[in-house]
Amino acid sequence: MPDEQFQAFLKTAQSDPSLQRALREATSSDEVITLAQEAGFTIQADFTTTPSPLSDEELEGIDGGNCVTASWFKI
């Protein structure tokens, strides 16, 4: 049911320029939820999932551990 409400809200927003403008100006999930409620929809923010931690190999790739330079390149 919550996903259906969210999808319906998105469909409504696609055809309502004033709602689109209000959504662009929203600065928090609470503001988006309030806009949805004002439009007659019941949605909620679900922050129960957490991302999995990165492996050591992934972290090395992010911090530059896999950096390759090209010494043949001349400017």
Buried (B, 14 or more C-beta within 10 A) or exposed (E): EEEEBBEBBEEBBEEEEEBEEBBEEBEEEEEBBEBBEEBEBEBEEEEEEEEEEEEEEEEEEEEEEEEEEEEEEEE
